[in-house]
Amino acid sequence: MTPPTETRGRPPHDGQPGDNSPPARMSDALHNEDVAHEHSDINVRAIVVFLIGLSLVCMAAAAAMWGVFNVLDSQAARNDPTLSPLVAPAGQLPPEPRLLTNEPANLDKQHAKERELLDGGDWIDRTAGIGRIPIGEAKKLLLQKGLPTRAGELVDPRLGTRAPSMSDASSGRNAVVK
């Protein structure tokens, strides 16, 4: 007896000749006929034809929009009004003062000018001996010489402490004397 030939996608038939029973499978316990997978669920040719058609429609719509924009642009150019001879030529700026067009750049320029004044030294009036020194040197001189104080005036020793208040309406509270 010769072994039966396999059919496409089916395991060989194990039964007796003339037996019309379904072929036995190795994993019969795991096979469920109600949840079978169909190999013809998807039509690849139809999907490819649809994608080609969709691409052609998209290209046709893009070409149509390009044509419409060109027509509208040429119509707008034809309908532009003629300019008055009193109009200022293009590129000419209006008279001062103008609005700021780039505020961050203008602010950076202003900060650079201020930094230059603070860090640089210069004479304001050489004959009167009035000049400007860099801020770093001014701080060093201030630390060396100290701040000026008034001579002859007494300072209250209770100033800045929690001493009893000097008013009649204190009701026994302590307040900072200023």
C-alpha positions, 0 to 999 in steps of 0.5 A: 500500500502506498502512502496517500499524497498530501493535499494542499493545506491538509494533513495526510489522511490516516483512515482506511481506504474508502473511509470518508471520515476527517483526517486525524490531526496530531493536536485534535484536542487543541483544534476548534472548528468554530474558531477556524481561520480563513485564509481568504479573509483579506483581498490584497489585490483590492487593497492595492488597487484602492491605494493606487486609486487614492494616490491618483485622486490625491495627486489630481486634487493637489494639481487642481488646487495648484491651478486654482491658486495660480488663477487667483494669484494672476487675478489678484495681480491684475486687480491691484490698484495703481499707487498714488505718486504721493506714496513714499518709495519702498524702503524709505523709513518714516520720520523719527520717532519710529515704533520699535520693531525688535524690542529684545534687540533694542533692550540688549543695546540699552543694557550694553550702553548701561554696562559700558557706563558702569564698567568704564571710567570717563571725565564728566567735567575735567576742570571741576574734577568731576569724573566717573569711575568703574563700579567695581573700583567705587565699591572697593573705595567705599569699603576702604573709606566707609560710609559718611556719618553725621558727627555730633548727633547721638544715636538712641541705644534702644534703636532696633531693639525690642524695648518697651514702647514709649507711648502711653497706649502700649498696653504692656506690649514690646515694640521695635523702636524705629 
